[in-house]
Amino acid sequence: MIITYNSLSYTGLMEGYSMTRKTDVVVNDYATSRVPADQKKSDWDVAIVTAGFCIAMSGLFTGSAMAAGLTFQQALIAAILGNTILTIYGTFLGIAGAKEGVSTSMLARHSFGRQGSKLVSLVLALTMLGWFSVQVGFFGTTIHAMFPSGGFLTNAKVSGFWGGILMLLTAYYGYKGLSLLSKIVIPLIFVTSIIGIAAAVNQSGGWSALSIIVPEARIGISTGIVIAVGSFAAGASAQADITRYAKSAKSAVIATIFGYLGANLFVIMAGFITTLATGAGDLPNAMLMLGLGIPALIVLIGAQWTTNDNNLYTASLGLANILKVKKSVIVLVTGVLATLVGVAGLADYFIGWLVILGTGVPPMAGVIVADYYAVKNQKYDYGAGTTYANWNVWAVVSWAVGGIFGYFVHWGSGSVNSLVISFVLYVVLMKVFDKSRIGHIGEHIEQPLILETEGA
């Protein structure tokens, strides 16, 4: 079967609409169109996928980092406040995704322009693919550390490779793949984490003994909040990629709260408690010290898999906004390449660059949120006949200024600072220049894109 992409005249749009709806989900998972109402998912389905995205090894190490300088009470306050911040701006993007039925990259077409949104898509894709590579490499080295005598399959590079392939498989099948995996893995992670936490608390002498441990170094609650926000700032900026399948704004809010104030908060505190009680740097190693090898393996594979498939999924949605290629092909090609980069250990050299990108993603989200809520009053159009600017200079300027401010000003959270600055600046600039159209470069009228099938 040969699949070709053709731009059709408006008179042929209605004849092709039915076929577009039927094939777009199979070929592209609605990467560049609205998710139809009959394809929306239940509240629980969207919530469990969000939880899968949030339950990551990075959360465990966030908790571990907090254990180096916070007491139990301080860490709990910092984790709650940090995830509240993530929930707030993740919810705004999540609601927009649910109402419009489109991803973050598609939302950006209205604020950044038709061509400008491709820049947003590229940054999101690079960020998520970069972290995919980093986590693949980390997965391989951790599997080897856990099972050093396991032979060929637990070799760091080999296990990194098969881990990466596992992670791309569910992203290949789109939202359905993410949902199925999350429904299986999240309950297992939760149960095994509870077992590990209970064992760690018991070893330390109980909750009362744990709560009075005072670390030698003191970093303060404000620094703890920064750590919590920074650990998933880029992820919250892509919340629309998940909630575009939500049936309502309420569903998007529930999913975001469940993901951040539920799953992410739990994972951070799990990492904190086990580190404080055992001195280990992460939950799987703490479990190994407590004789819980199999639960540790479940947590390791599950936490990595449910997050990294979302990383790749988000990256593929962004690239689908740039390339006229099937999303499944994008997932396969970029997933394999990112896996090889991670296995080769090259991703270790990209972490500094990825941190810069991570600082740059929240202000991008700030511009999108500002445009949708404060400038356009939650009224977006998509599909044939929609008119966009090719570029909106003010969106790019606001993004850049917010990112620079967040990177160089170290007061508070750089991620939050950059988001707030970009939001405020964009609203001001649009109020001043939008009616005159100054700063809008070019014009793009969307043509209907119909997928035709030829052959058998």
C-alpha positions as CSV (number, residue, x, y, z in Angstrom):
1,M,0.0,0.0,0.0
2,I,1.3,3.4,-1.0
3,I,0.2,6.4,1.0
4,T,0.4,9.8,-0.6
5,Y,-0.3,13.3,0.8
6,N,-2.3,15.7,-1.4
7,S,-3.6,19.2,-0.8
8,L,-7.2,19.3,-2.2
9,S,-9.4,22.1,-3.2
10,Y,-12.1,23.2,-0.7
11,T,-14.8,21.7,-2.9
12,G,-13.3,18.3,-2.4
13,L,-12.9,18.6,1.4
14,M,-16.2,17.1,2.5
15,E,-15.8,14.1,0.2
16,G,-12.5,13.3,1.8
17,Y,-13.3,14.2,5.4
18,S,-14.7,10.8,6.4
19,M,-11.6,9.0,5.0
20,T,-9.3,11.5,6.9
21,R,-10.9,10.7,10.2
22,K,-10.7,7.0,9.6
23,T,-7.1,6.9,8.5
24,D,-5.5,9.7,10.5
25,V,-5.7,7.9,13.8
26,V,-4.1,4.8,12.2
27,V,-1.4,6.6,10.3
28,N,-0.7,9.7,12.4
29,D,-2.6,9.4,15.8
30,Y,-4.1,12.8,15.0
31,A,-0.7,14.4,15.2
32,T,-1.7,17.4,13.0
33,S,-5.5,17.5,13.4
34,R,-8.1,17.6,16.2
35,V,-8.9,14.4,18.1
36,P,-12.5,13.7,17.2
37,A,-15.1,13.5,20.0
38,D,-15.7,9.8,19.4
39,Q,-12.0,9.1,20.0
40,K,-11.8,10.8,23.3
41,K,-10.8,8.7,26.4
42,S,-12.2,8.3,29.9
43,D,-11.1,10.5,32.8
44,W,-9.2,7.5,34.3
45,D,-7.5,6.7,31.0
46,V,-6.1,10.2,30.6
47,A,-5.1,10.3,34.3
48,I,-3.2,7.0,34.2
49,V,-1.3,8.0,31.1
50,T,-0.3,11.3,32.8
51,A,0.8,9.3,35.9
52,G,2.9,7.0,33.7
53,F,4.6,10.1,32.3
54,C,5.3,11.5,35.7
55,I,6.6,8.3,37.4
56,A,10.2,8.5,36.3
57,M,13.7,7.7,37.7
58,S,14.3,11.5,37.6
59,G,11.7,11.9,40.3
60,L,13.4,9.3,42.5
61,F,16.7,11.2,42.1
62,T,14.9,14.4,42.8
63,G,13.9,13.0,46.2
64,S,17.4,11.7,46.7
65,A,18.8,15.2,46.0
66,M,16.4,16.7,48.6
67,A,17.6,14.1,51.2
68,A,21.0,15.7,51.0
69,G,19.8,18.9,52.7
70,L,16.2,18.7,53.9
71,T,14.4,17.1,56.8
72,F,11.3,15.0,56.1
73,Q,8.9,17.8,56.9
74,Q,10.8,20.3,54.7
75,A,11.0,17.8,51.8
76,L,7.3,17.2,52.0
77,I,6.5,20.9,51.9
78,A,8.9,21.5,49.1
79,A,7.6,18.6,47.0
80,I,4.0,19.7,47.5
81,L,4.6,23.3,46.6
82,G,6.9,22.4,43.7
83,N,4.3,20.0,42.2
84,T,1.5,22.6,42.8
85,I,3.4,24.9,40.6
86,L,3.8,22.2,37.9
87,T,0.1,21.4,38.3
88,I,-1.0,25.0,37.8
89,Y,0.7,25.6,34.5
90,G,0.3,22.0,33.3
91,T,-3.4,22.4,33.9
92,F,-3.7,25.5,31.8
93,L,-2.0,23.7,28.9
94,G,-3.9,20.6,29.6
95,I,-7.3,22.4,29.5
96,A,-6.3,24.0,26.2
97,G,-5.3,20.6,24.8
98,A,-8.6,19.0,25.9
99,K,-10.8,21.8,24.6
100,E,-9.1,22.1,21.2
101,G,-8.1,18.4,20.9
102,V,-4.6,19.2,19.8
103,S,-1.0,18.8,21.0
104,T,1.2,21.6,22.4
105,S,2.9,21.9,18.9
106,M,-0.5,22.5,17.3
107,L,-1.5,25.0,19.9
108,A,1.6,26.9,19.1
109,R,0.4,27.6,15.5
110,H,-1.8,30.4,16.8
111,S,0.7,32.1,19.1
112,F,4.0,31.6,17.2
113,G,2.6,31.4,13.6
114,R,2.4,28.5,11.2
115,Q,6.2,28.5,10.5
116,G,7.1,29.7,14.0
117,S,5.3,26.7,15.5
118,K,7.9,24.5,13.8
119,L,10.6,26.1,15.9
120,V,8.5,25.2,19.0
121,S,8.1,21.6,17.7
122,L,11.8,21.3,17.0
123,V,12.8,22.5,20.6
124,L,10.2,20.1,22.1
125,A,11.5,17.2,20.0
126,L,15.2,17.9,20.7
127,T,14.4,18.1,24.4
128,M,12.4,14.9,24.7
129,L,14.7,12.9,22.4
130,G,17.7,14.1,24.3
131,W,16.2,13.0,27.6
132,F,15.2,9.7,25.9
133,S,18.9,9.1,25.1
134,V,20.1,10.0,28.5
135,Q,17.6,7.7,30.2
136,V,18.4,4.8,27.8
137,G,22.1,5.1,28.8
138,F,21.1,5.4,32.5
139,F,18.8,2.3,32.1
140,G,21.7,0.2,30.8
141,T,24.2,1.2,33.4
142,T,21.7,0.6,36.2
143,I,20.6,-2.8,35.0
144,H,24.3,-3.8,34.9
145,A,24.9,-2.4,38.4
146,M,21.9,-4.3,39.7
147,F,22.8,-7.6,38.0
148,P,26.6,-7.5,37.4
149,S,26.8,-11.2,36.9
150,G,23.8,-11.5,34.6
151,G,25.8,-12.1,31.5
152,F,25.3,-10.7,28.0
153,L,21.7,-9.4,28.5
154,T,22.7,-7.3,31.5
155,N,25.8,-5.7,29.9
156,A,25.4,-2.0,30.1
157,K,25.3,-1.3,26.4
158,V,23.2,-4.4,25.5
159,S,20.6,-3.7,28.2
160,G,20.5,-0.1,27.2
161,F,19.7,-1.1,23.7
162,W,16.9,-3.6,24.5
163,G,15.6,-1.1,27.0
164,G,15.4,1.6,24.4
165,I,13.6,-0.7,22.0
166,L,11.0,-1.6,24.7
167,M,10.4,2.1,25.3
168,L,9.8,2.9,21.6
169,L,7.4,0.1,21.1
170,T,4.5,1.6,23.0
171,A,5.2,5.1,21.6
172,Y,4.9,3.4,18.1
173,Y,1.3,2.4,18.8
174,G,0.4,5.9,19.8
175,Y,-1.9,6.9,22.7
176,K,-3.3,3.4,22.9
177,G,0.1,2.0,23.5
178,L,0.8,4.5,26.3
179,S,-2.5,3.8,27.9
180,L,-2.2,0.0,27.9
181,L,1.3,0.1,29.3
182,S,0.4,2.6,32.0
183,K,-2.7,0.5,33.1
184,I,-0.4,-2.5,33.6
185,V,2.7,-0.9,35.1
186,I,1.5,1.9,37.3
187,P,-0.3,-0.3,39.8
188,L,2.8,-2.6,40.0
189,I,5.1,0.4,40.5
190,F,2.9,1.7,43.3
191,V,2.7,-1.6,45.1
192,T,6.4,-2.3,44.9
193,S,7.3,1.2,45.9
194,I,5.1,0.9,49.0
195,I,6.9,-2.3,49.9
196,G,10.3,-0.6,49.5
197,I,9.3,2.4,51.5
198,A,7.9,0.2,54.3
199,A,11.1,-1.8,54.4
200,A,13.2,1.3,54.4
201,V,11.2,2.9,57.2
202,N,11.3,-0.3,59.3
203,Q,15.1,-0.4,58.9
204,S,15.5,3.2,60.1
205,G,13.4,2.5,63.2
206,G,10.0,3.8,62.2
207,W,8.4,7.0,61.1
208,S,9.3,8.9,64.3
209,A,13.0,8.0,63.9
210,L,12.9,9.0,60.2
211,S,11.2,12.3,60.9
212,I,13.9,13.5,63.3
213,I,16.9,12.8,61.0
214,V,18.7,16.1,60.2
215,P,21.1,16.2,57.2
216,E,24.5,17.6,57.7
217,A,24.1,20.1,54.8
218,R,21.0,22.4,54.7
219,I,19.7,23.7,51.4
220,G,16.4,25.2,52.5
221,I,12.8,24.7,51.4
222,S,13.0,27.3,48.6
223,T,15.9,25.4,47.0
224,G,13.8,22.2,47.4
225,I,11.0,23.8,45.5
226,V,13.3,24.7,42.7
227,I,14.6,21.2,42.5
228,A,11.0,19.8,42.4
229,V,9.9,22.2,39.7
230,G,13.0,21.8,37.6
231,S,12.7,18.0,37.6
232,F,9.6,18.0,35.4
233,A,9.3,21.6,34.0
234,A,9.6,20.5,30.4
235,G,7.2,17.6,30.9
236,A,4.4,19.9,32.2
237,S,4.9,22.1,29.2
238,A,3.8,19.1,27.0
239,Q,0.7,18.2,29.0
240,A,-1.6,19.0,26.1
241,D,-0.1,16.1,24.2
242,I,-1.8,13.8,26.7
243,T,-5.0,15.7,27.5
244,R,-6.0,16.3,23.9
245,Y,-7.7,12.9,24.4
246,A,-9.6,14.2,27.4
247,K,-13.4,14.6,27.0
248,S,-13.5,17.9,29.0
249,A,-11.6,20.5,30.8
250,K,-12.6,18.8,34.1
251,S,-11.0,15.6,32.8
252,A,-7.7,17.5,32.0
253,V,-7.6,19.0,35.5
254,I,-8.2,15.7,37.2
255,A,-5.4,14.0,35.1
256,T,-2.9,16.8,35.8
257,I,-3.6,16.8,39.5
258,F,-3.4,13.0,39.6
259,G,-0.1,13.1,37.7
260,Y,1.7,15.8,39.6
261,L,0.2,16.1,43.0
262,G,-0.3,12.3,43.0
263,A,2.2,10.3,41.1
264,N,5.1,12.8,40.9
265,L,4.8,13.8,44.5
266,F,4.7,10.1,45.5
267,V,7.8,9.3,43.5
268,I,9.8,12.2,44.9
269,M,9.0,11.3,48.4
270,A,9.8,7.6,47.7
271,G,13.2,8.6,46.6
272,F,13.6,10.9,49.6
273,I,12.5,8.3,52.2
274,T,14.6,5.4,50.9
275,T,17.7,7.6,50.6
276,L,17.3,9.1,54.0
277,A,16.7,5.6,55.5
278,T,19.4,3.6,53.7
279,G,21.9,6.1,52.2
280,A,21.3,4.7,48.7
281,G,20.9,7.2,45.9
282,D,17.7,5.8,44.4
283,L,14.8,3.4,45.1
284,P,16.0,0.3,43.1
285,N,19.4,0.3,44.8
286,A,17.7,0.9,48.2
287,M,15.5,-2.1,47.5
288,L,18.5,-4.2,46.6
289,M,20.1,-3.3,49.9
290,L,16.9,-4.5,51.6
291,G,16.8,-7.8,49.7
292,L,14.0,-6.8,47.3
293,G,15.7,-7.5,43.9
294,I,12.5,-8.3,41.8
295,P,10.5,-5.3,43.0
296,A,13.5,-3.1,42.3
297,L,13.6,-4.4,38.7
298,I,9.9,-3.8,38.3
299,V,10.3,-0.2,39.5
300,L,13.3,0.4,37.3
301,I,11.9,-0.9,34.1
302,G,8.4,0.4,34.7
303,A,9.4,3.9,35.7
304,Q,11.8,4.3,32.8
305,W,9.4,2.7,30.2
306,T,6.3,4.7,31.1
307,T,8.2,8.0,31.0
308,N,10.5,7.4,28.0
309,D,7.7,6.2,25.7
310,N,6.0,9.5,26.5
311,N,9.2,11.4,25.8
312,L,9.4,9.8,22.4
313,Y,5.6,10.2,21.8
314,T,5.9,14.0,22.5
315,A,8.9,14.3,20.2
316,S,7.1,12.5,17.4
317,L,4.1,14.8,17.7
318,G,6.4,17.8,17.4
319,L,8.2,16.4,14.4
320,A,5.0,15.5,12.7
321,N,4.2,19.3,12.8
322,I,7.4,19.8,10.7
323,L,7.7,16.7,8.5
324,K,5.2,15.3,6.1
325,V,6.0,11.8,7.3
326,K,3.9,9.2,9.1
327,K,4.3,9.6,12.9
328,S,4.9,5.8,13.3
329,V,8.0,6.2,10.9
330,I,9.2,9.2,12.9
331,V,8.9,7.1,16.2
332,L,10.9,4.2,14.7
333,V,13.7,6.3,13.1
334,T,14.2,8.8,16.0
335,G,13.7,6.1,18.6
336,V,16.4,3.9,17.2
337,L,18.8,6.8,16.7
338,A,18.2,8.1,20.2
339,T,18.7,4.6,21.6
340,L,22.0,4.2,19.8
341,V,23.1,7.7,21.0
342,G,22.2,6.6,24.6
343,V,23.9,3.3,24.3
344,A,27.1,4.9,22.9
345,G,27.3,7.1,26.0
346,L,27.3,10.2,23.8
347,A,24.2,11.6,25.6
348,D,26.3,12.3,28.7
349,Y,27.9,15.2,26.8
350,F,24.5,16.6,25.9
351,I,23.1,17.1,29.5
352,G,24.3,20.7,29.8
353,W,22.7,21.5,26.5
354,L,19.5,19.7,27.5
355,V,19.4,21.8,30.7
356,I,19.5,24.9,28.6
357,L,16.7,23.5,26.4
358,G,14.8,22.6,29.6
359,T,15.0,26.2,30.8
360,G,13.8,27.3,27.3
361,V,10.7,25.1,27.3
362,P,8.6,26.7,30.1
363,P,8.7,30.2,28.7
364,M,7.5,28.7,25.4
365,A,4.6,27.3,27.4
366,G,4.1,30.8,29.0
367,V,3.5,32.3,25.5
368,I,1.0,29.6,24.5
369,V,-0.9,30.0,27.7
370,A,-0.9,33.8,27.4
371,D,-2.2,33.6,23.8
372,Y,-4.9,31.1,24.5
373,Y,-6.3,32.6,27.7
374,A,-5.4,36.3,27.8
375,V,-5.2,37.2,24.1
376,K,-7.6,34.9,22.1
377,N,-10.1,34.2,24.9
378,Q,-9.9,30.4,24.4
379,K,-11.1,30.6,20.7
380,Y,-8.9,28.7,18.3
381,D,-9.7,27.4,14.8
382,Y,-8.0,24.5,13.0
383,G,-8.3,22.8,9.7
384,A,-9.0,24.0,6.1
385,G,-9.4,27.7,5.8
386,T,-7.8,28.7,9.1
387,T,-5.5,31.7,8.7
388,Y,-2.2,32.0,10.6
389,A,0.6,34.4,10.4
390,N,3.8,32.6,9.2
391,W,5.7,34.1,12.1
392,N,4.7,36.1,15.2
393,V,7.8,38.1,16.2
394,W,6.4,39.0,19.6
395,A,6.0,35.3,20.6
396,V,9.6,34.6,19.7
397,V,10.8,37.7,21.5
398,S,8.8,36.9,24.6
399,W,10.1,33.3,24.6
400,A,13.7,34.5,24.2
401,V,13.5,37.1,26.9
402,G,11.8,34.7,29.3
403,G,14.4,32.0,28.7
404,I,17.3,34.3,29.1
405,F,15.9,35.7,32.4
406,G,15.2,32.2,33.7
407,Y,18.7,31.0,32.9
408,F,20.7,33.9,34.3
409,V,18.6,35.1,37.2
410,H,19.0,32.6,40.0
411,W,16.4,33.9,42.4
412,G,13.6,31.4,43.0
413,S,12.9,28.9,40.2
414,G,14.4,29.6,36.8
415,S,11.6,27.6,35.2
416,V,8.8,29.5,36.9
417,N,10.5,32.9,36.4
418,S,11.0,32.3,32.7
419,L,7.3,31.2,32.3
420,V,5.9,34.3,34.2
421,I,8.2,36.8,32.3
422,S,7.3,35.3,28.9
423,F,3.5,35.3,29.8
424,V,3.5,39.0,30.9
425,L,5.7,40.3,28.2
426,Y,3.7,38.5,25.4
427,V,0.4,39.9,26.7
428,V,1.8,43.4,26.8
429,L,3.3,43.2,23.3
430,M,0.1,41.8,21.8
431,K,-2.1,44.4,23.4
432,V,0.1,47.1,22.0
433,F,0.8,45.7,18.5
434,D,-1.8,43.0,17.6
435,K,-4.5,45.3,16.0
436,S,-1.9,46.9,13.8
437,R,-0.5,43.5,12.8
438,I,3.0,44.8,13.4
439,G,5.2,41.9,14.2
440,H,3.2,39.4,12.2
441,I,5.2,38.2,9.2
442,G,3.4,36.6,6.2
443,E,0.2,34.8,6.1
444,H,-0.7,31.1,5.8
445,I,-4.2,29.7,4.9
446,E,-4.5,26.1,5.9
447,Q,-5.3,23.7,3.0
448,P,-7.1,20.4,3.6
449,L,-4.7,17.5,3.9
450,I,-6.3,14.2,2.9
451,L,-4.6,10.8,3.1
452,E,-5.2,8.8,0.0
453,T,-4.4,5.1,-0.3
454,E,-3.3,3.5,-3.5
455,G,-2.8,-0.2,-4.2
456,A,-3.4,-3.1,-1.9
